[in-house]
């Protein structure tokens, strides 16, 4: 996977068994876990820095959507308890 440090483009990722959708979704979720509240401009800049290949540009919207979804605080699940 060290090849991704220097060469981030769809062809390289596909040759390693990665698809664009799952790649940007995972990256956006990880980013949201450490850095919540980014502006759309900040997300765009971050995406371009992380995915500089022009072939990756089509995934910017999916990256932003995944980040936003992952940034929404989750409500704890309620447990149904039977009355004794």
Secondary structure, 3 states (H helix, E strand, C coil): CCHHHHCCCHHHHHHCCCCHHHHHHHHHHHHHHHCCCCCHHHHHHHHHHHCCCHHHHHHHHHHHHHHHHHHCCCCCCCCCCCCC
